[in-house]
Amino acid sequence: MTKMIGIEKEYFVTKDGKVVEPELMSSIPRDDCGFLAEIRAEPASDEYTVVSNLIAEEWRLRDQISETKDLRGIKLVETPSMNFKMKDVLKFYDAQMIKQKSKVGNIYGKELKTTVNNKTAGLHLNFSNHKFAKDGKTIIPLCMDMVDIIQQLDNAFKKEILAAKRPLGCYRIKTYGDGKYGFEYRSLPNNIDLRKLVKVLKKLDW
């Protein structure tokens, strides 16, 4: 049995105090929405390893920005929300992408409310649990108590989530490219203390 955790972290991207142009965003790893930079830590079964992987990817992105002439002056902003001007919203609007994006669920049945001008950036935790069949190749997904895991994380980070005005209990069902299945916990803001995250993941009962 193999339990794996992955992490994705989002950043707002500015230059000279303004939201960068879509052309510059195409040169760095980004979220589907287009205006958020996004790094992805290589999944691991050990909480120290996956957080270390996240830090390494952040360093890689920051070095890429500082070493690339066209990207110099770009700043990665670690704030949970940012107000956008309507002209900036329209630059990144992609109706096809919005239609294809899978729906975010909520274990408490809350409706997620967003505004056009106020955008958010988070840190998402991906969970999967599987084993291999006797052939050593075929992946067999195993059950997880998703609701219990989410509630544990909500309780551990309730203060940070509410301070960032994000809803508790958010998730997205995920199918990963390597044949694994799982879910993504989506309530955390992007500025949580990574040392605390390690401690919480160590104690997580799943």
Backbone as CSV, one residue per row, in Angstrom:
resi,resn,N_x,N_y,N_z,CA_x,CA_y,CA_z,C_x,C_y,C_z
1,MET,0.847,-1.191,0.000,0.000,0.000,0.000,0.885,1.244,0.000
2,THR,0.570,2.203,-0.881,1.363,3.425,-0.983,0.464,4.643,-0.881
3,LYS,0.685,5.429,0.152,-0.028,6.690,0.311,0.895,7.817,-0.165
4,MET,0.365,8.643,-1.047,1.180,9.714,-1.627,0.523,11.071,-1.400
5,ILE,1.365,12.064,-1.155,0.912,13.448,-1.011,1.659,14.318,-2.020
6,GLY,0.933,15.157,-2.707,1.526,16.141,-3.605,1.084,17.536,-3.163
7,ILE,1.828,18.542,-3.560,1.486,19.924,-3.194,1.577,20.814,-4.423
8,GLU,0.608,21.697,-4.562,0.628,22.731,-5.583,0.496,24.085,-4.884
9,LYS,1.310,25.039,-5.290,1.257,26.368,-4.683,1.124,27.424,-5.767
10,GLU,0.218,28.364,-5.528,-0.068,29.412,-6.502,0.462,30.775,-6.009
11,TYR,0.848,31.609,-6.969,1.341,32.949,-6.677,0.697,33.937,-7.650
12,PHE,0.380,35.112,-7.154,0.075,36.200,-8.074,1.387,36.686,-8.678
13,VAL,1.316,37.208,-9.886,2.528,37.623,-10.593,2.380,39.077,-11.021
14,THR,3.334,39.918,-10.572,3.274,41.337,-10.906,4.607,41.819,-11.466
15,LYS,4.546,42.954,-12.130,5.746,43.633,-12.606,5.481,45.122,-12.540
16,ASP,6.344,45.835,-11.862,6.159,47.273,-11.645,4.813,47.565,-10.977
17,GLY,4.408,46.650,-10.086,3.170,46.847,-9.331,1.901,46.533,-10.091
18,LYS,2.023,46.001,-11.308,0.846,45.705,-12.129,0.806,44.218,-12.481
19,VAL,-0.400,43.720,-12.759,-0.549,42.342,-13.220,0.175,42.189,-14.550
20,VAL,0.968,41.131,-14.681,1.760,40.967,-15.905,0.876,40.628,-17.100
21,GLU,1.418,40.820,-18.271,0.698,40.522,-19.506,0.674,39.011,-19.754
22,PRO,-0.362,38.515,-20.427,-0.455,37.079,-20.728,0.767,36.531,-21.454
23,GLU,1.414,37.358,-22.286,2.577,36.888,-23.041,3.715,36.487,-22.099
24,LEU,3.910,37.219,-21.018,4.961,36.883,-20.058,4.583,35.642,-19.253
25,MET,3.303,35.508,-18.935,2.854,34.345,-18.156,3.071,33.046,-18.922
26,SER,3.103,33.116,-20.233,3.288,31.903,-21.034,4.686,31.325,-20.887
27,SER,5.603,32.103,-20.286,6.992,31.655,-20.139,7.276,30.992,-18.796
28,ILE,6.293,30.979,-17.905,6.510,30.378,-16.583,5.390,29.380,-16.288
29,PRO,5.637,28.410,-15.392,4.575,27.453,-15.055,3.396,28.184,-14.428
30,ARG,2.193,27.872,-14.861,1.037,28.638,-14.409,-0.194,27.742,-14.244
31,ASP,-1.139,28.252,-13.512,-2.418,27.595,-13.302,-3.268,27.727,-14.568
32,ASP,-4.315,26.909,-14.658,-5.187,26.951,-15.837,-5.827,28.319,-16.060
33,CYS,-6.019,29.076,-14.977,-6.664,30.386,-15.120,-5.790,31.368,-15.892
34,GLY,-4.476,31.128,-15.907,-3.585,31.957,-16.704,-2.854,33.046,-15.963
35,PHE,-3.447,33.601,-14.910,-2.808,34.738,-14.235,-2.079,34.348,-12.948
36,LEU,-2.108,33.079,-12.560,-1.395,32.608,-11.377,-0.207,31.744,-11.774
37,ALA,0.960,32.044,-11.218,2.074,31.109,-11.352,1.781,29.925,-10.436
38,GLU,2.203,28.736,-10.840,1.930,27.544,-10.028,3.125,26.605,-10.067
39,ILE,3.552,26.191,-8.883,4.602,25.177,-8.804,3.988,23.893,-8.258
40,ARG,4.559,22.760,-8.669,4.048,21.459,-8.241,5.188,20.628,-7.675
41,ALA,5.027,20.221,-6.430,6.034,19.377,-5.796,5.853,17.938,-6.240
42,GLU,6.955,17.270,-6.527,6.902,15.846,-6.837,6.267,15.114,-5.656
43,PRO,5.201,14.330,-5.891,4.538,13.637,-4.785,5.486,12.696,-4.045
44,ALA,5.224,12.513,-2.763,6.043,11.636,-1.934,5.185,11.059,-0.819
45,SER,5.642,9.975,-0.246,4.929,9.365,0.877,5.379,9.959,2.204
46,ASP,6.457,10.721,2.181,7.022,11.319,3.382,6.780,12.827,3.366
47,GLU,6.263,13.362,4.475,5.899,14.780,4.516,7.107,15.703,4.387
48,TYR,8.244,15.318,4.939,9.442,16.144,4.804,9.885,16.221,3.345
49,THR,9.806,15.088,2.665,10.251,15.037,1.270,9.378,15.884,0.372
50,VAL,8.056,15.778,0.534,7.178,16.514,-0.376,7.279,18.019,-0.132
51,VAL,7.440,18.456,1.119,7.605,19.890,1.380,8.958,20.372,0.860
52,SER,9.992,19.553,1.009,11.306,19.899,0.449,11.221,20.016,-1.071
53,ASN,10.462,19.133,-1.697,10.275,19.187,-3.146,9.601,20.497,-3.552
54,LEU,8.638,20.944,-2.737,7.954,22.198,-3.028,8.924,23.378,-2.949
55,ILE,9.735,23.414,-1.900,10.708,24.497,-1.733,11.694,24.515,-2.903
56,ALA,12.134,23.331,-3.338,13.068,23.252,-4.468,12.447,23.808,-5.740
57,GLU,11.159,23.521,-5.967,10.488,24.024,-7.166,10.318,25.541,-7.106
58,GLU,10.114,26.066,-5.901,10.026,27.521,-5.777,11.360,28.170,-6.099
59,TRP,12.437,27.610,-5.589,13.767,28.137,-5.912,14.032,28.069,-7.410
60,ARG,13.614,26.953,-8.023,13.822,26.780,-9.467,13.101,27.884,-10.247
61,LEU,11.854,28.165,-9.850,11.085,29.191,-10.550,11.686,30.577,-10.329
62,ARG,12.081,30.875,-9.104,12.668,32.187,-8.832,13.979,32.377,-9.603
63,ASP,14.782,31.314,-9.698,16.023,31.394,-10.475,15.725,31.589,-11.961
64,GLN,14.702,30.884,-12.455,14.319,31.030,-13.860,13.954,32.477,-14.166
65,ILE,13.196,33.092,-13.265,12.776,34.487,-13.465,13.974,35.431,-13.435
66,SER,14.874,35.257,-12.470,16.019,36.169,-12.337,17.046,35.984,-13.446
67,GLU,17.103,34.774,-14.043,18.112,34.482,-15.054,17.607,34.670,-16.489
68,THR,16.323,34.950,-16.648,15.745,35.125,-17.983,15.505,36.613,-18.230
69,LYS,16.135,37.145,-19.243,16.108,38.591,-19.503,14.687,39.134,-19.564
70,ASP,13.805,38.485,-20.322,12.446,38.996,-20.508,11.598,38.926,-19.244
71,LEU,12.042,38.121,-18.263,11.252,37.943,-17.047,11.756,38.763,-15.861
72,ARG,12.902,39.395,-16.012,13.466,40.160,-14.901,12.516,41.281,-14.475
73,GLY,12.399,41.465,-13.187,11.467,42.463,-12.654,10.139,41.872,-12.242
74,ILE,9.884,40.625,-12.641,8.654,39.947,-12.234,8.751,39.556,-10.769
75,LYS,7.656,39.717,-10.043,7.603,39.329,-8.635,6.520,38.279,-8.404
76,LEU,6.869,37.275,-7.614,5.892,36.281,-7.177,5.318,36.762,-5.848
77,VAL,4.022,36.994,-5.813,3.383,37.600,-4.636,2.639,36.523,-3.847
78,GLU,3.081,36.323,-2.598,2.451,35.321,-1.727,1.392,35.982,-0.856
79,THR,0.290,36.310,-1.469,-0.851,36.855,-0.740,-2.074,36.040,-1.154
80,PRO,-2.987,35.753,-0.224,-4.117,34.875,-0.536,-5.137,35.447,-1.508
81,SER,-5.184,36.772,-1.655,-6.153,37.363,-2.582,-5.629,38.682,-3.119
82,MET,-6.156,39.069,-4.271,-5.720,40.318,-4.896,-6.872,40.856,-5.741
83,ASN,-7.064,42.163,-5.684,-8.081,42.795,-6.504,-7.534,43.070,-7.901
84,PHE,-8.306,42.682,-8.901,-7.933,42.876,-10.296,-8.819,43.952,-10.921
85,LYS,-8.236,44.742,-11.806,-9.038,45.637,-12.622,-9.741,44.808,-13.696
86,MET,-10.899,45.259,-14.121,-11.667,44.492,-15.097,-10.873,44.252,-16.381
87,LYS,-10.064,45.211,-16.788,-9.293,45.028,-18.026,-8.295,43.877,-17.884
88,ASP,-7.774,43.678,-16.657,-6.852,42.563,-16.429,-7.598,41.234,-16.390
89,VAL,-8.800,41.237,-15.824,-9.632,40.022,-15.809,-9.906,39.568,-17.235
90,LEU,-10.264,40.503,-18.103,-10.627,40.167,-19.477,-9.441,39.662,-20.291
91,LYS,-8.230,40.125,-19.953,-7.038,39.660,-20.671,-6.864,38.153,-20.550
92,PHE,-7.242,37.620,-19.396,-7.004,36.205,-19.119,-8.264,35.355,-19.248
93,TYR,-9.387,35.955,-19.623,-10.639,35.208,-19.682,-10.592,34.163,-20.789
94,ASP,-10.898,32.934,-20.436,-10.898,31.829,-21.396,-12.144,30.976,-21.135
95,ALA,-13.181,31.195,-21.923,-14.454,30.514,-21.700,-14.311,28.995,-21.824
96,GLN,-13.477,28.541,-22.752,-13.295,27.106,-22.962,-12.632,26.464,-21.745
97,MET,-11.640,27.127,-21.177,-10.968,26.610,-19.997,-11.925,26.522,-18.815
98,ILE,-12.748,27.547,-18.638,-13.706,27.569,-17.530,-14.703,26.417,-17.667
99,LYS,-15.124,26.146,-18.889,-16.088,25.073,-19.124,-15.486,23.696,-18.815
100,GLN,-14.196,23.502,-19.116,-13.544,22.207,-18.941,-13.106,21.936,-17.502
101,LYS,-12.985,22.985,-16.694,-12.466,22.827,-15.342,-13.455,22.042,-14.480
102,SER,-12.948,21.054,-13.745,-13.807,20.257,-12.887,-14.281,21.074,-11.697
103,LYS,-15.458,20.747,-11.214,-16.101,21.519,-10.159,-15.441,21.287,-8.807
104,VAL,-15.346,22.363,-8.023,-14.857,22.267,-6.648,-16.023,21.916,-5.742
105,GLY,-15.855,20.859,-4.912,-16.896,20.446,-3.993,-16.640,20.973,-2.597
106,ASN,-17.623,20.797,-1.725,-17.492,21.233,-0.343,-18.212,20.234,0.554
107,ILE,-17.487,19.700,1.543,-18.064,18.638,2.379,-19.178,19.152,3.286
108,TYR,-19.283,20.468,3.469,-20.330,21.037,4.315,-21.515,21.539,3.488
109,GLY,-21.438,21.331,2.182,-22.533,21.733,1.311,-22.610,23.223,1.048
110,LYS,-21.528,23.944,1.324,-21.538,25.385,1.104,-21.368,25.709,-0.374
111,GLU,-22.066,26.733,-0.820,-21.879,27.213,-2.178,-20.685,28.162,-2.201
112,LEU,-19.785,27.923,-3.150,-18.586,28.750,-3.232,-18.894,30.014,-4.023
113,LYS,-18.686,31.154,-3.374,-18.974,32.435,-4.004,-17.682,33.152,-4.368
114,THR,-17.598,33.574,-5.603,-16.428,34.329,-6.053,-16.887,35.621,-6.711
115,THR,-16.015,36.601,-6.724,-16.323,37.854,-7.412,-15.398,37.985,-8.613
116,VAL,-15.836,38.743,-9.583,-15.071,38.884,-10.821,-13.729,39.556,-10.569
117,ASN,-13.706,40.543,-9.700,-12.498,41.355,-9.523,-11.555,40.843,-8.445
118,ASN,-12.062,40.073,-7.477,-11.203,39.599,-6.400,-10.789,38.160,-6.673
119,LYS,-9.481,37.951,-6.887,-8.960,36.631,-7.211,-8.222,36.049,-6.011
120,THR,-8.162,34.726,-5.940,-7.517,34.071,-4.804,-6.400,33.143,-5.278
121,ALA,-5.455,32.899,-4.377,-4.342,31.978,-4.646,-4.201,31.054,-3.448
122,GLY,-4.029,29.772,-3.700,-4.006,28.811,-2.607,-2.819,27.860,-2.656
123,LEU,-2.773,27.014,-1.661,-1.839,25.895,-1.609,-2.688,24.639,-1.500
124,HIS,-2.601,23.772,-2.499,-3.472,22.609,-2.582,-2.707,21.324,-2.257
125,LEU,-3.330,20.463,-1.480,-2.738,19.182,-1.109,-3.434,18.059,-1.862
126,ASN,-2.657,17.231,-2.540,-3.198,16.106,-3.298,-2.926,14.795,-2.567
127,PHE,-3.973,13.983,-2.417,-3.863,12.714,-1.707,-4.264,11.567,-2.631
128,SER,-3.458,10.517,-2.617,-3.816,9.295,-3.340,-3.341,8.095,-2.538
129,ASN,-4.010,6.967,-2.735,-3.694,5.746,-2.007,-3.891,4.583,-2.966
130,HIS,-2.860,3.755,-3.155,-2.958,2.681,-4.129,-2.030,1.532,-3.769
131,LYS,-2.206,0.442,-4.479,-1.264,-0.670,-4.409,-1.111,-1.230,-5.811
132,PHE,-0.104,-2.066,-6.007,0.121,-2.677,-7.311,-0.386,-4.112,-7.309
133,ALA,-0.922,-4.524,-8.452,-1.361,-5.908,-8.604,-0.144,-6.840,-8.639
134,LYS,-0.393,-8.129,-8.705,0.692,-9.113,-8.663,1.674,-8.954,-9.811
135,ASP,1.211,-8.376,-10.928,2.124,-8.178,-12.051,3.131,-7.056,-11.802
136,GLY,2.921,-6.308,-10.698,3.845,-5.237,-10.358,3.672,-3.970,-11.175
137,LYS,2.706,-3.953,-12.068,2.508,-2.805,-12.941,1.118,-2.179,-12.806
138,THR,0.101,-3.021,-12.722,-1.272,-2.527,-12.662,-1.544,-1.846,-11.333
139,ILE,-2.055,-0.610,-11.390,-2.343,0.164,-10.190,-3.770,-0.098,-9.725
140,ILE,-3.921,-0.402,-8.458,-5.234,-0.625,-7.861,-5.498,0.489,-6.854
141,PRO,-6.451,1.402,-7.142,-6.760,2.478,-6.191,-7.356,1.904,-4.911
142,LEU,-6.994,2.494,-3.784,-7.528,2.082,-2.488,-8.357,3.207,-1.883
143,CYS,-9.266,2.826,-1.003,-10.182,3.800,-0.406,-9.462,4.728,0.569
144,MET,-9.977,5.937,0.676,-9.549,6.908,1.679,-10.796,7.542,2.270
145,ASP,-10.749,7.901,3.539,-11.856,8.633,4.159,-11.632,10.116,3.901
146,MET,-12.075,10.561,2.724,-11.812,11.925,2.291,-12.378,12.952,3.265
147,VAL,-13.596,12.737,3.722,-14.245,13.706,4.618,-13.454,13.854,5.914
148,ASP,-12.999,12.731,6.478,-12.245,12.786,7.729,-10.910,13.514,7.535
149,ILE,-10.231,13.249,6.428,-8.958,13.920,6.146,-9.171,15.427,6.028
150,ILE,-10.207,15.816,5.295,-10.496,17.238,5.114,-10.832,17.904,6.441
151,GLN,-11.607,17.235,7.275,-11.960,17.820,8.571,-10.734,17.978,9.472
152,GLN,-9.821,17.012,9.433,-8.586,17.145,10.207,-7.791,18.371,9.768
153,LEU,-7.704,18.567,8.447,-6.959,19.715,7.917,-7.686,21.031,8.195
154,ASP,-9.004,21.020,8.095,-9.785,22.212,8.437,-9.530,22.634,9.881
155,ASN,-9.544,21.666,10.772,-9.343,21.972,12.194,-7.931,22.490,12.462
156,ALA,-6.946,21.903,11.786,-5.548,22.302,12.011,-5.260,23.699,11.476
157,PHE,-5.913,24.083,10.367,-5.595,25.360,9.719,-6.789,26.321,9.709
158,LYS,-7.722,26.119,10.622,-8.940,26.934,10.615,-8.633,28.423,10.712
159,LYS,-7.708,28.782,11.582,-7.364,30.190,11.777,-6.849,30.816,10.491
160,GLU,-5.928,30.117,9.817,-5.336,30.650,8.581,-6.374,30.724,7.453
161,ILE,-7.233,29.726,7.362,-8.241,29.684,6.298,-9.242,30.821,6.452
162,LEU,-9.741,31.009,7.673,-10.727,32.067,7.912,-10.109,33.451,7.784
163,ALA,-8.840,33.593,8.206,-8.156,34.890,8.075,-8.028,35.287,6.611
164,ALA,-7.863,34.295,5.748,-7.735,34.557,4.310,-9.094,34.628,3.620
165,LYS,-10.170,34.469,4.407,-11.548,34.511,3.888,-11.785,33.436,2.829
166,ARG,-11.189,32.266,3.084,-11.426,31.119,2.218,-12.414,30.186,2.913
167,PRO,-13.173,29.400,2.161,-14.128,28.482,2.778,-13.459,27.206,3.278
168,LEU,-13.920,26.693,4.385,-13.472,25.398,4.887,-14.063,24.288,4.027
169,GLY,-13.418,23.123,4.031,-14.018,21.923,3.449,-14.017,21.786,1.948
170,CYS,-13.128,22.502,1.250,-13.150,22.455,-0.217,-12.254,21.342,-0.770
171,TYR,-12.708,20.723,-1.845,-11.949,19.634,-2.462,-12.275,19.540,-3.936
172,ARG,-11.444,18.806,-4.638,-11.702,18.467,-6.047,-11.250,17.032,-6.274
173,ILE,-12.109,16.214,-6.852,-11.751,14.832,-7.182,-10.751,14.865,-8.333
174,LYS,-9.707,14.055,-8.226,-8.627,14.116,-9.212,-8.354,12.739,-9.832
175,THR,-8.025,12.756,-11.106,-7.487,11.588,-11.800,-6.105,11.977,-12.289
176,TYR,-5.091,11.272,-11.828,-3.716,11.629,-12.155,-3.251,10.883,-13.402
177,GLY,-2.299,11.460,-14.095,-1.858,10.918,-15.372,-1.234,9.545,-15.301
178,ASP,-0.775,9.131,-14.115,-0.129,7.826,-13.995,-1.109,6.719,-13.628
179,GLY,-2.405,7.002,-13.714,-3.411,5.981,-13.433,-3.924,5.967,-12.014
180,LYS,-3.436,6.884,-11.183,-3.878,6.938,-9.791,-5.081,7.875,-9.664
181,TYR,-5.864,7.619,-8.632,-7.023,8.445,-8.341,-6.876,9.023,-6.941
182,GLY,-7.521,10.162,-6.694,-7.449,10.742,-5.370,-8.274,12.013,-5.305
183,PHE,-7.883,12.886,-4.397,-8.582,14.162,-4.278,-7.590,15.253,-3.891
184,GLU,-8.033,16.483,-4.104,-7.217,17.650,-3.824,-7.926,18.500,-2.768
185,TYR,-7.239,18.779,-1.676,-7.779,19.651,-0.630,-7.467,21.090,-1.007
186,ARG,-8.495,21.954,-1.072,-8.349,23.268,-1.698,-8.708,24.449,-0.791
187,SER,-8.683,24.264,0.513,-9.074,25.362,1.395,-7.913,26.230,1.866
188,LEU,-6.692,25.745,1.754,-5.559,26.471,2.319,-5.166,27.691,1.493
189,PRO,-4.831,28.804,2.151,-4.256,29.951,1.432,-2.807,29.646,1.063
190,ASN,-2.240,30.449,0.182,-0.885,30.169,-0.316,0.227,30.606,0.626
191,ASN,-0.121,31.260,1.739,0.913,31.807,2.624,1.009,31.073,3.964
192,ILE,0.585,29.821,4.021,0.681,29.092,5.284,2.141,28.777,5.619
193,ASP,2.413,28.572,6.895,3.748,28.228,7.380,4.061,26.780,6.991
194,LEU,5.078,26.581,6.172,5.406,25.235,5.716,5.918,24.342,6.843
195,ARG,6.515,24.935,7.864,6.943,24.134,9.021,5.727,23.567,9.743
196,LYS,4.687,24.377,9.856,3.448,23.883,10.459,2.823,22.805,9.578
197,LEU,2.894,22.979,8.263,2.334,21.982,7.354,2.985,20.623,7.569
198,VAL,4.297,20.589,7.728,4.994,19.326,7.985,4.465,18.680,9.261
199,LYS,4.323,19.473,10.308,3.853,18.941,11.590,2.437,18.375,11.477
200,VAL,1.578,19.093,10.745,0.187,18.641,10.572,0.141,17.347,9.759
201,LEU,0.914,17.291,8.685,0.925,16.079,7.854,1.485,14.882,8.627
202,LYS,2.444,15.110,9.508,2.997,14.025,10.315,1.924,13.412,11.213
203,LYS,1.026,14.255,11.731,-0.007,13.787,12.658,-1.286,13.340,11.946
204,LEU,-1.377,13.594,10.657,-2.602,13.289,9.912,-2.893,11.792,9.945
205,ASP,-4.096,11.441,10.347,-4.507,10.045,10.454,-5.293,9.671,9.203
206,TRP,-4.623,8.964,8.294,-5.337,8.540,7.069,-4.778,7.228,6.523
